[in-house]
């Protein structure tokens, strides 16, 4: 064997060794999908009866998870983290699509609790948590986003939609929580019209107005959005709008 050939063989062996050692290190650093599933499920099971602070119920978290997986969304935005129940569901789905989530919370106490939950659930690396006023930050974010979940101050929903719609990718989804069909409000289950007035943080009731009907009318005025309210047993109301084209 010539010296030149021997040299090439040595170089090839070194390169292969570096490649395999790097791959092994990455495998050890990043948990596989099965491990993430187990850790998130353990987290959700252990906290099943402890969610408060305006968090979503499990059925709505599962719906968000399913929407992201079904459409392969990767660039997500959440407006209103609270203590992180919905955020964990969204990040869990993004761990499978290779995506990332920006989530915004104005309350430092809730945000600190959420950060601890993300770590416990094993999904912190998929979340960019921002302590900020969404009224100011949402309009400054560049996007694009293919999935947006809105669960903040209710009388500002129209403003959030107006700010993010130009940054929403075609075929992307804008999901809004606590939204029922107006015809169903007052049909029982705590959905009476008075239940949508006042309370729950800054401007929740839109100055005493019935914000649900106002928001549905507004979102359905977008000719490029296909909007429906999901009919889910045990849901706190989930409206989804899919962007079919640019305006």
For each residue, the residues with C-beta under 8 A, 3 or more apart:
1: 5 6 9
2: 5 6
3: 6 7
4: 7 8
5: 1 2 8 9
6: 1 2 3 9 10
7: 3 4 10 11
8: 4 5 11 12
9: 1 5 6 12 13
10: 6 7 13 14
11: 7 8 14 15
12: 8 9 15 16
13: 9 10 16 17
14: 10 11 17 18
15: 11 12 18 19
16: 12 13 19 20
17: 13 14 20 21
18: 14 15 21 22
19: 15 16 22 23
20: 16 17 23 24
21: 17 18 24 25
22: 18 19 25 26
23: 19 20 26 27
24: 20 21 27 28
25: 21 22 28 29
26: 22 23 29 30
27: 23 24 30 32
28: 24 25
29: 25 26
30: 26 27
31: 35 36 39 122
32: 27 35 36
33: 36 37 95 96
34: 37 38
35: 31 32 38 39 122
36: 31 32 33 39 40 92 95 122 123
37: 33 34 40 41 92
38: 34 35 41 42
39: 31 35 36 42 43 121 122
40: 36 37 43 44 88 92 121 122 123
41: 37 38 44 45
42: 38 39 45 46
43: 39 40 46 47 88 117 120 121 122
44: 40 41 47 48 58 88 121
45: 41 42 48
46: 42 43
47: 43 44 50 51 85 117
48: 44 45 51 58
49:
50: 47
51: 47 48 55 56 57 83 85
52: 55 83
53: 82 83 110 113
54: 80 82 151 200 201
55: 51 52 82 83 84 85 86
56: 51 60 61 64 85 86 89 151 177 236
57: 51 60 61 234 235 236
58: 44 48 61 62 234
59: 62 63 232 233 234 235
60: 56 57 63 64 86 177 232 235 236 238
61: 56 57 58 64 65 85 86 88 89
62: 58 59 65 66 89
63: 59 60 66 67 230 232 235 238
64: 56 60 61 67 68 86 89 90 93 149 175
65: 61 62 68 69 89 90 92 93
66: 62 63 69 70 93
67: 63 64 70 71 73 147 173 175 240
68: 64 65 71 72 73 76 90 93 94 97 99 147
69: 65 66 72 93 96 97
70: 66 67
71: 67 68 146 147 171 173
72: 68 69 97
73: 67 68 76 93 94 97 99 146 147 172 173
74: 94 97 98 99 100 146
75: 99 100 143 144 145 146 147 169
76: 68 73 90 94 99 100 101 102 145 146 147 148 149
77: 101 102 103 104 138 141 143 145 147 148 149 164
78: 81 86 87 90 101 102 103 104 148 149 151
79: 104 134 138 148 149 150 151 152 160
80: 54 104 105 134 150 151 152 153
81: 78 84 87 103 104 105 110 111 114 129
82: 53 54 55 85 86 105 110 114 151
83: 51 52 53 55 110 113 114 117
84: 55 81 87 88 103 113 114 115 117 118
85: 47 51 55 56 61 82 88 89 117
86: 55 56 60 61 64 78 82 89 90 149 151 177
87: 78 81 84 90 91 101 103 114 117 118 127
88: 40 43 44 61 84 85 91 92 117 118 121 123
89: 56 61 62 64 65 85 86 92 93
90: 64 65 68 76 78 86 87 93 94 101 103 147 149
91: 87 88 94 95 101 118 121 123 126 127
92: 36 37 40 65 88 89 95 96 121 123
93: 64 65 66 68 69 73 89 90 96 97 99
94: 68 73 74 76 90 91 97 98 99 100 101 126
95: 33 36 91 92 123 126
96: 33 69 92 93
97: 68 69 72 73 74 93 94
98: 74 94
99: 68 73 74 75 76 93 94 126
100: 74 75 76 94 126 127 128
101: 76 77 78 87 90 91 94 126 127 128
102: 76 77 78 128 130 141
103: 77 78 81 84 87 90 114 127 128 129 130
104: 77 78 79 80 81 130 132 134 137 138 152
105: 80 81 82 110 111 114 129 130 131 132
106: 131 132 133 134
107: 110 111
108: 111 112 131
109: 112 113
110: 53 81 82 83 105 107 113 114
111: 81 105 107 108 114 115 129 131
112: 108 109 115 116
113: 53 83 84 109 110 116 117
114: 81 82 83 84 87 103 105 110 111 117 118 129
115: 84 111 112 118 119 124 129
116: 112 113 119 120
117: 43 47 83 84 85 87 88 113 114 120 121
118: 84 87 88 91 114 115 121 123 124 127 129
119: 115 116 122 124
120: 43 116 117
121: 39 40 43 44 88 91 92 117 118 124
122: 31 35 36 39 40 43 119
123: 36 40 88 91 92 95 118 126 127
124: 115 118 119 121 127
125:
126: 91 94 95 99 100 101 123
127: 87 91 100 101 103 118 123 124
128: 100 101 102 103
129: 81 103 105 111 114 115 118
130: 102 103 104 105 137
131: 105 106 108 111
132: 104 105 106 136 137
133: 106 136 137
134: 79 80 104 106 137 138 152 156 160
135: 138 156 159
136: 132 133 139 140
137: 104 130 132 133 134 140 141
138: 77 79 104 134 135 141 160 163 164
139: 136 163
140: 136 137
141: 77 102 137 138 145 164 167
142: 167
143: 75 77 164 167 168
144: 75 167 168 169 172
145: 75 76 77 141 148 164 167 168 169 172
146: 71 73 74 75 76 168 169 171 172 173
147: 67 68 71 73 75 76 77 90 172 173 175
148: 76 77 78 79 145 164 168 172 173 174 175
149: 64 76 77 78 79 86 90 175 176 177
150: 79 80 157 160 161 174 175 176 177
151: 54 56 78 79 80 82 86 176 177 178
152: 79 80 104 134 156 157 160 201
153: 80 156 201 202 203 204
154: 157 178 196 200 203 204 205 206 211 215
155: 203 204 205 206 207 209 211
156: 134 135 152 153 159 160 203
157: 150 152 154 160 161 176 179 211 215
158: 161 162 214 215 218 219
159: 135 156 162 163
160: 79 134 138 150 152 156 157 163 164
161: 150 157 158 164 165 174 176 218 219 241
162: 158 159 165
163: 138 139 159 160 167
164: 77 138 141 143 145 148 160 161 167 168 174
165: 161 162 168 174 222 225 243 247
166: 247
167: 141 142 143 144 145 163 164
168: 143 144 145 146 148 164 165 172 173 174 243
169: 75 144 145 146 172 243
170: 243 244 245 246
171: 71 146 242 243 244
172: 73 144 145 146 147 148 168 169 242 243
173: 67 71 73 146 147 148 168 240 241 242 243
174: 148 150 161 164 165 168 219 225 240 241 243
175: 64 67 147 148 149 150 238 239 240 241
176: 149 150 151 157 161 179 215 219 238 239 240 241
177: 56 60 86 149 150 151 236 237 238
178: 151 154 212 236 237
179: 157 176 212 215 216 229 237 238 239
180: 184 185 191 212 229 237
181: 184 185 216 229
182: 185 210 212 213 216
183:
184: 180 181 187 191
185: 180 181 182 191 192 193 196 212
186: 191 192 193
187: 184 191
188: 191
189:
190: 195
191: 180 184 185 186 187 188 195 237
192: 185 186 195
193: 185 186 196 197 210
194: 197
195: 190 191 192
196: 154 185 193 205 210 211 212
197: 193 194 205 208 209 210
198: 204 205 208
199: 204 205
200: 54 154 204
201: 54 152 153 204
202: 153
203: 153 154 155 156 206 207
204: 153 154 155 198 199 200 201
205: 154 155 196 197 198 199 208 209 211
206: 154 155 203 209 210 211 214
207: 155 203
208: 197 198 205
209: 155 197 205 206 214
210: 182 193 196 197 206 213 214
211: 154 155 157 196 205 206 214 215
212: 178 179 180 182 185 196 215 216 237
213: 182 210 216 217
214: 158 206 209 210 211 217 218
215: 154 157 158 176 179 211 212 218 219 239
216: 179 181 182 212 213 219 220 227 229 239
217: 213 214 220 221
218: 158 161 214 215 221
219: 158 161 174 176 215 216 222 225 227 239 241
220: 216 217 225 227
221: 217 218
222: 165 219 225 227 241 247
223: 247
224: 243 244 245 246 247
225: 165 174 219 220 222 241 242 243 244
226: 241 242 244
227: 216 219 220 222 239 240 241 242
228: 239 240
229: 179 180 181 216 237 238 239 240
230: 63 235 238 239 240
231:
232: 59 60 63 235 238
233: 59
234: 57 58 59
235: 57 59 60 63 230 232 238
236: 56 57 60 177 178
237: 177 178 179 180 191 212 229
238: 60 63 175 176 177 179 229 230 232 235
239: 175 176 179 215 216 219 227 228 229 230
240: 67 173 174 175 176 227 228 229 230
241: 161 173 174 175 176 219 222 225 226 227
242: 171 172 173 225 226 227
243: 165 168 169 170 171 172 173 174 224 225
244: 170 171 224 225 226
245: 170 224
246: 170 224
247: 165 166 222 223 224
